[in-house]
Amino acid sequence: MADAVKSPLEMFYLKEREAPDQVYLRQPHNLEWREYTWREVADQVRRIASFLRAKDYPTGSRIAIWSSNSKDWPI
């Protein structure tokens, strides 16, 4: 099966292609809910990945998240 999805990241990008404007997640913000689409989140993922690649960390480096509970954790 050549088209089989192999990783969570591939599944994520597949969903972005299939339903880019569908809501991916909701996050409380200033006593209201903010919605984020697959397209918006995928854009954030790509920007974060580009930033990390530009830092030229060695292969296998571990990157930590220091943050309050937020939508940014899974992104």
Backbone as XML, in Angstrom:
<?xml version="1.0"?>
<chain id="A" units="angstrom">
  <residue number="1" name="MET">
    <atom name="N" x="0.848" y="-1.172" z="0.000"/>
    <atom name="CA" x="0.000" y="0.000" z="0.000"/>
    <atom name="C" x="0.897" y="1.239" z="0.000"/>
  </residue>
  <residue number="2" name="ALA">
    <atom name="N" x="1.158" y="1.801" z="-1.150"/>
    <atom name="CA" x="2.102" y="2.902" z="-1.308"/>
    <atom name="C" x="1.631" y="4.195" z="-0.656"/>
  </residue>
  <residue number="3" name="ASP">
    <atom name="N" x="0.319" y="4.405" z="-0.545"/>
    <atom name="CA" x="-0.202" y="5.659" z="-0.003"/>
    <atom name="C" x="-0.442" y="5.615" z="1.503"/>
  </residue>
  <residue number="4" name="ALA">
    <atom name="N" x="-0.002" y="4.580" z="2.175"/>
    <atom name="CA" x="-0.254" y="4.453" z="3.612"/>
    <atom name="C" x="0.447" y="5.578" z="4.378"/>
  </residue>
  <residue number="5" name="VAL">
    <atom name="N" x="-0.259" y="6.137" z="5.332"/>
    <atom name="CA" x="0.318" y="7.166" z="6.193"/>
    <atom name="C" x="1.210" y="6.474" z="7.215"/>
  </residue>
  <residue number="6" name="LYS">
    <atom name="N" x="2.387" y="7.010" z="7.425"/>
    <atom name="CA" x="3.365" y="6.318" z="8.251"/>
    <atom name="C" x="3.628" y="6.965" z="9.606"/>
  </residue>
  <residue number="7" name="SER">
    <atom name="N" x="3.317" y="8.228" z="9.785"/>
    <atom name="CA" x="3.650" y="8.888" z="11.049"/>
    <atom name="C" x="2.550" y="9.865" z="11.456"/>
  </residue>
  <residue number="8" name="PRO">
    <atom name="N" x="2.512" y="10.256" z="12.733"/>
    <atom name="CA" x="1.537" y="11.263" z="13.164"/>
    <atom name="C" x="1.692" y="12.575" z="12.391"/>
  </residue>
  <residue number="9" name="LEU">
    <atom name="N" x="2.932" y="12.952" z="12.060"/>
    <atom name="CA" x="3.140" y="14.184" z="11.306"/>
    <atom name="C" x="2.541" y="14.076" z="9.906"/>
  </residue>
  <residue number="10" name="GLU">
    <atom name="N" x="2.719" y="12.934" z="9.260"/>
    <atom name="CA" x="2.111" y="12.729" z="7.940"/>
    <atom name="C" x="0.590" y="12.775" z="8.035"/>
  </residue>
  <residue number="11" name="MET">
    <atom name="N" x="0.029" y="12.193" z="9.089"/>
    <atom name="CA" x="-1.427" y="12.231" z="9.272"/>
    <atom name="C" x="-1.889" y="13.670" z="9.486"/>
  </residue>
  <residue number="12" name="PHE">
    <atom name="N" x="-1.118" y="14.445" z="10.234"/>
    <atom name="CA" x="-1.441" y="15.849" z="10.471"/>
    <atom name="C" x="-1.493" y="16.619" z="9.151"/>
  </residue>
  <residue number="13" name="TYR">
    <atom name="N" x="-0.451" y="16.481" z="8.329"/>
    <atom name="CA" x="-0.418" y="17.203" z="7.053"/>
    <atom name="C" x="-1.475" y="16.697" z="6.080"/>
  </residue>
  <residue number="14" name="LEU">
    <atom name="N" x="-1.817" y="15.421" z="6.153"/>
    <atom name="CA" x="-2.904" y="14.892" z="5.335"/>
    <atom name="C" x="-4.216" y="15.568" z="5.707"/>
  </residue>
  <residue number="15" name="LYS">
    <atom name="N" x="-4.477" y="15.685" z="6.985"/>
    <atom name="CA" x="-5.701" y="16.352" z="7.445"/>
    <atom name="C" x="-5.707" y="17.816" z="7.015"/>
  </residue>
  <residue number="16" name="GLU">
    <atom name="N" x="-4.551" y="18.464" z="7.072"/>
    <atom name="CA" x="-4.469" y="19.854" z="6.613"/>
    <atom name="C" x="-4.853" y="19.959" z="5.137"/>
  </residue>
  <residue number="17" name="ARG">
    <atom name="N" x="-4.373" y="19.033" z="4.322"/>
    <atom name="CA" x="-4.710" y="19.053" z="2.890"/>
    <atom name="C" x="-6.190" y="18.779" z="2.657"/>
  </residue>
  <residue number="18" name="GLU">
    <atom name="N" x="-6.762" y="17.869" z="3.435"/>
    <atom name="CA" x="-8.163" y="17.477" z="3.239"/>
    <atom name="C" x="-9.156" y="18.513" z="3.750"/>
  </residue>
  <residue number="19" name="ALA">
    <atom name="N" x="-8.834" y="19.190" z="4.845"/>
    <atom name="CA" x="-9.798" y="20.112" z="5.474"/>
    <atom name="C" x="-9.072" y="21.307" z="6.095"/>
  </residue>
  <residue number="20" name="PRO">
    <atom name="N" x="-8.398" y="22.112" z="5.282"/>
    <atom name="CA" x="-7.562" y="23.180" z="5.830"/>
    <atom name="C" x="-8.305" y="24.208" z="6.679"/>
  </residue>
  <residue number="21" name="ASP">
    <atom name="N" x="-9.568" y="24.440" z="6.390"/>
    <atom name="CA" x="-10.311" y="25.474" z="7.117"/>
    <atom name="C" x="-11.203" y="24.922" z="8.222"/>
  </residue>
  <residue number="22" name="GLN">
    <atom name="N" x="-11.131" y="23.628" z="8.448"/>
    <atom name="CA" x="-11.874" y="23.014" z="9.550"/>
    <atom name="C" x="-11.157" y="23.329" z="10.867"/>
  </residue>
  <residue number="23" name="VAL">
    <atom name="N" x="-11.929" y="23.503" z="11.935"/>
    <atom name="CA" x="-11.337" y="23.804" z="13.239"/>
    <atom name="C" x="-10.552" y="22.594" z="13.734"/>
  </residue>
  <residue number="24" name="TYR">
    <atom name="N" x="-9.307" y="22.836" z="14.101"/>
    <atom name="CA" x="-8.423" y="21.802" z="14.646"/>
    <atom name="C" x="-8.515" y="21.775" z="16.166"/>
  </residue>
  <residue number="25" name="LEU">
    <atom name="N" x="-8.505" y="22.964" z="16.790"/>
    <atom name="CA" x="-8.610" y="23.027" z="18.244"/>
    <atom name="C" x="-9.157" y="24.376" z="18.673"/>
  </residue>
  <residue number="26" name="ARG">
    <atom name="N" x="-9.596" y="24.412" z="19.923"/>
    <atom name="CA" x="-10.106" y="25.641" z="20.529"/>
    <atom name="C" x="-9.313" y="25.899" z="21.800"/>
  </residue>
  <residue number="27" name="GLN">
    <atom name="N" x="-9.014" y="27.173" z="22.042"/>
    <atom name="CA" x="-8.208" y="27.563" z="23.200"/>
    <atom name="C" x="-8.879" y="28.748" z="23.879"/>
  </residue>
  <residue number="28" name="PRO">
    <atom name="N" x="-9.074" y="28.690" z="25.210"/>
    <atom name="CA" x="-9.633" y="29.861" z="25.889"/>
    <atom name="C" x="-8.650" y="31.029" z="25.827"/>
  </residue>
  <residue number="29" name="HIS">
    <atom name="N" x="-9.206" y="32.212" z="25.582"/>
    <atom name="CA" x="-8.393" y="33.427" z="25.507"/>
    <atom name="C" x="-9.250" y="34.614" z="25.925"/>
  </residue>
  <residue number="30" name="ASN">
    <atom name="N" x="-8.869" y="35.287" z="26.991"/>
    <atom name="CA" x="-9.622" y="36.453" z="27.493"/>
    <atom name="C" x="-11.105" y="36.144" z="27.688"/>
  </residue>
  <residue number="31" name="LEU">
    <atom name="N" x="-11.380" y="35.042" z="28.362"/>
    <atom name="CA" x="-12.753" y="34.618" z="28.687"/>
    <atom name="C" x="-13.589" y="34.270" z="27.464"/>
  </residue>
  <residue number="32" name="GLU">
    <atom name="N" x="-12.958" y="34.042" z="26.340"/>
    <atom name="CA" x="-13.641" y="33.592" z="25.127"/>
    <atom name="C" x="-12.834" y="32.440" z="24.530"/>
  </residue>
  <residue number="33" name="TRP">
    <atom name="N" x="-13.457" y="31.733" z="23.612"/>
    <atom name="CA" x="-12.773" y="30.630" z="22.943"/>
    <atom name="C" x="-12.248" y="31.105" z="21.599"/>
  </residue>
  <residue number="34" name="ARG">
    <atom name="N" x="-10.977" y="30.833" z="21.339"/>
    <atom name="CA" x="-10.359" y="31.145" z="20.052"/>
    <atom name="C" x="-10.229" y="29.837" z="19.296"/>
  </residue>
  <residue number="35" name="GLU">
    <atom name="N" x="-10.645" y="29.825" z="18.031"/>
    <atom name="CA" x="-10.552" y="28.622" z="17.202"/>
    <atom name="C" x="-9.349" y="28.716" z="16.272"/>
  </residue>
  <residue number="36" name="TYR">
    <atom name="N" x="-8.704" y="27.570" z="16.065"/>
    <atom name="CA" x="-7.551" y="27.474" z="15.176"/>
    <atom name="C" x="-7.832" y="26.395" z="14.136"/>
  </residue>
  <residue number="37" name="THR">
    <atom name="N" x="-7.659" y="26.722" z="12.876"/>
    <atom name="CA" x="-7.892" y="25.758" z="11.802"/>
    <atom name="C" x="-6.645" y="24.909" z="11.571"/>
  </residue>
  <residue number="38" name="TRP">
    <atom name="N" x="-6.842" y="23.834" z="10.820"/>
    <atom name="CA" x="-5.707" y="22.982" z="10.453"/>
    <atom name="C" x="-4.652" y="23.811" z="9.722"/>
  </residue>
  <residue number="39" name="ARG">
    <atom name="N" x="-5.090" y="24.719" z="8.848"/>
    <atom name="CA" x="-4.155" y="25.549" z="8.080"/>
    <atom name="C" x="-3.325" y="26.450" z="9.010"/>
  </residue>
  <residue number="40" name="GLU">
    <atom name="N" x="-3.994" y="27.098" z="9.966"/>
    <atom name="CA" x="-3.293" y="27.993" z="10.892"/>
    <atom name="C" x="-2.264" y="27.234" z="11.729"/>
  </residue>
  <residue number="41" name="VAL">
    <atom name="N" x="-2.667" y="26.095" z="12.233"/>
    <atom name="CA" x="-1.768" y="25.317" z="13.084"/>
    <atom name="C" x="-0.604" y="24.758" z="12.261"/>
  </residue>
  <residue number="42" name="ALA">
    <atom name="N" x="-0.887" y="24.287" z="11.057"/>
    <atom name="CA" x="0.189" y="23.773" z="10.202"/>
    <atom name="C" x="1.189" y="24.876" z="9.873"/>
  </residue>
  <residue number="43" name="ASP">
    <atom name="N" x="0.698" y="26.088" z="9.662"/>
    <atom name="CA" x="1.593" y="27.215" z="9.416"/>
    <atom name="C" x="2.490" y="27.457" z="10.633"/>
  </residue>
  <residue number="44" name="GLN">
    <atom name="N" x="1.914" y="27.396" z="11.827"/>
    <atom name="CA" x="2.712" y="27.563" z="13.044"/>
    <atom name="C" x="3.747" y="26.444" z="13.176"/>
  </residue>
  <residue number="45" name="VAL">
    <atom name="N" x="3.335" y="25.222" z="12.874"/>
    <atom name="CA" x="4.254" y="24.079" z="12.942"/>
    <atom name="C" x="5.444" y="24.311" z="12.015"/>
  </residue>
  <residue number="46" name="ARG">
    <atom name="N" x="5.167" y="24.752" z="10.791"/>
    <atom name="CA" x="6.250" y="24.983" z="9.822"/>
    <atom name="C" x="7.184" y="26.114" z="10.279"/>
  </residue>
  <residue number="47" name="ARG">
    <atom name="N" x="6.616" y="27.176" z="10.846"/>
    <atom name="CA" x="7.445" y="28.284" z="11.316"/>
    <atom name="C" x="8.332" y="27.859" z="12.494"/>
  </residue>
  <residue number="48" name="ILE">
    <atom name="N" x="7.761" y="27.097" z="13.415"/>
    <atom name="CA" x="8.550" y="26.614" z="14.555"/>
    <atom name="C" x="9.656" y="25.678" z="14.072"/>
  </residue>
  <residue number="49" name="ALA">
    <atom name="N" x="9.324" y="24.778" z="13.152"/>
    <atom name="CA" x="10.329" y="23.851" z="12.615"/>
    <atom name="C" x="11.449" y="24.614" z="11.907"/>
  </residue>
  <residue number="50" name="SER">
    <atom name="N" x="11.100" y="25.632" z="11.133"/>
    <atom name="CA" x="12.117" y="26.439" z="10.445"/>
    <atom name="C" x="13.021" y="27.150" z="11.444"/>
  </residue>
  <residue number="51" name="PHE">
    <atom name="N" x="12.419" y="27.686" z="12.495"/>
    <atom name="CA" x="13.196" y="28.354" z="13.541"/>
    <atom name="C" x="14.193" y="27.382" z="14.172"/>
  </residue>
  <residue number="52" name="LEU">
    <atom name="N" x="13.719" y="26.193" z="14.518"/>
    <atom name="CA" x="14.595" y="25.210" z="15.160"/>
    <atom name="C" x="15.699" y="24.740" z="14.213"/>
  </residue>
  <residue number="53" name="ARG">
    <atom name="N" x="15.360" y="24.526" z="12.940"/>
    <atom name="CA" x="16.388" y="24.122" z="11.967"/>
    <atom name="C" x="17.453" y="25.209" z="11.817"/>
  </residue>
  <residue number="54" name="ALA">
    <atom name="N" x="17.023" y="26.473" z="11.851"/>
    <atom name="CA" x="17.966" y="27.584" z="11.703"/>
    <atom name="C" x="18.941" y="27.661" z="12.879"/>
  </residue>
  <residue number="55" name="LYS">
    <atom name="N" x="18.559" y="27.117" z="14.013"/>
    <atom name="CA" x="19.445" y="27.107" z="15.185"/>
    <atom name="C" x="20.577" y="26.100" z="15.028"/>
  </residue>
  <residue number="56" name="ASP">
    <atom name="N" x="20.439" y="25.194" z="14.064"/>
    <atom name="CA" x="21.481" y="24.218" z="13.745"/>
    <atom name="C" x="21.867" y="23.338" z="14.935"/>
  </residue>
  <residue number="57" name="TYR">
    <atom name="N" x="20.860" y="22.905" z="15.685"/>
    <atom name="CA" x="21.110" y="21.978" z="16.789"/>
    <atom name="C" x="21.591" y="20.649" z="16.225"/>
  </residue>
  <residue number="58" name="PRO">
    <atom name="N" x="22.464" y="19.959" z="16.930"/>
    <atom name="CA" x="22.927" y="18.652" z="16.452"/>
    <atom name="C" x="21.762" y="17.652" z="16.355"/>
  </residue>
  <residue number="59" name="THR">
    <atom name="N" x="21.871" y="16.720" z="15.435"/>
    <atom name="CA" x="20.875" y="15.662" z="15.301"/>
    <atom name="C" x="20.719" y="14.946" z="16.632"/>
  </residue>
  <residue number="60" name="GLY">
    <atom name="N" x="19.478" y="14.697" z="17.018"/>
    <atom name="CA" x="19.205" y="14.004" z="18.268"/>
    <atom name="C" x="19.080" y="14.924" z="19.469"/>
  </residue>
  <residue number="61" name="SER">
    <atom name="N" x="19.229" y="16.227" z="19.255"/>
    <atom name="CA" x="19.085" y="17.178" z="20.366"/>
    <atom name="C" x="17.675" y="17.109" z="20.929"/>
  </residue>
  <residue number="62" name="ARG">
    <atom name="N" x="17.552" y="17.398" z="22.191"/>
    <atom name="CA" x="16.245" y="17.413" z="22.849"/>
    <atom name="C" x="15.858" y="18.861" z="23.116"/>
  </residue>
  <residue number="63" name="ILE">
    <atom name="N" x="14.649" y="19.194" z="22.725"/>
    <atom name="CA" x="14.135" y="20.549" z="22.886"/>
    <atom name="C" x="13.015" y="20.497" z="23.914"/>
  </residue>
  <residue number="64" name="ALA">
    <atom name="N" x="13.080" y="21.338" z="24.924"/>
    <atom name="CA" x="12.072" y="21.355" z="25.989"/>
    <atom name="C" x="11.083" y="22.502" z="25.784"/>
  </residue>
  <residue number="65" name="ILE">
    <atom name="N" x="9.895" y="22.329" z="26.350"/>
    <atom name="CA" x="8.873" y="23.372" z="26.350"/>
    <atom name="C" x="8.696" y="23.839" z="27.787"/>
  </residue>
  <residue number="66" name="TRP">
    <atom name="N" x="8.772" y="25.137" z="28.001"/>
    <atom name="CA" x="8.532" y="25.720" z="29.319"/>
    <atom name="C" x="7.390" y="26.696" z="29.132"/>
  </residue>
  <residue number="67" name="SER">
    <atom name="N" x="6.189" y="26.278" z="29.538"/>
    <atom name="CA" x="5.010" y="27.081" z="29.238"/>
    <atom name="C" x="3.867" y="26.688" z="30.156"/>
  </residue>
  <residue number="68" name="SER">
    <atom name="N" x="2.926" y="27.601" z="30.312"/>
    <atom name="CA" x="1.683" y="27.234" z="30.991"/>
    <atom name="C" x="0.871" y="26.353" z="30.047"/>
  </residue>
  <residue number="69" name="ASN">
    <atom name="N" x="-0.204" y="25.758" z="30.540"/>
    <atom name="CA" x="-1.050" y="24.920" z="29.710"/>
    <atom name="C" x="-1.568" y="25.749" z="28.543"/>
  </residue>
  <residue number="70" name="SER">
    <atom name="N" x="-1.371" y="25.254" z="27.334"/>
    <atom name="CA" x="-1.648" y="26.063" z="26.157"/>
    <atom name="C" x="-1.789" y="25.200" z="24.919"/>
  </residue>
  <residue number="71" name="LYS">
    <atom name="N" x="-2.405" y="25.755" z="23.900"/>
    <atom name="CA" x="-2.498" y="25.093" z="22.608"/>
    <atom name="C" x="-1.121" y="24.877" z="21.996"/>
  </residue>
  <residue number="72" name="ASP">
    <atom name="N" x="-0.142" y="25.650" z="22.442"/>
    <atom name="CA" x="1.193" y="25.562" z="21.870"/>
    <atom name="C" x="1.913" y="24.256" z="22.190"/>
  </residue>
  <residue number="73" name="TRP">
    <atom name="N" x="1.498" y="23.542" z="23.215"/>
    <atom name="CA" x="2.151" y="22.277" z="23.556"/>
    <atom name="C" x="2.082" y="21.275" z="22.415"/>
  </residue>
  <residue number="74" name="PRO">
    <atom name="N" x="0.906" y="20.956" z="21.890"/>
    <atom name="CA" x="0.901" y="19.964" z="20.808"/>
    <atom name="C" x="1.447" y="20.495" z="19.494"/>
  </residue>
  <residue number="75" name="ILE">
    <atom name="N" x="1.465" y="21.807" z="19.323"/>
    <atom name="CA" x="1.971" y="22.392" z="18.080"/>
    <atom name="C" x="3.479" y="22.277" z="18.069"/>
  </residue>
</chain>
